[in-house]
């Protein structure tokens, strides 16, 4: 890598760097928002089965080996 860098001028290296690394379209944002609401909805739905911290962390001691 050092040999390639030494041959290219510094201005060329700086110009090739993109100004925006991430570009999301409207569809991408919609998918992220739908996923977020789905995860939150599942959390609220399953919340009624968890009464204490022990239920949450130890799965109500109902895990099989």
Buried (B, 14 or more C-beta within 10 A) or exposed (E): EEEEEEEEEEEEEEEEEEEEEEEEEEEEEEEEEEEEEEEEEEEEEEEEEBEEEEEEEEEEEEEEE
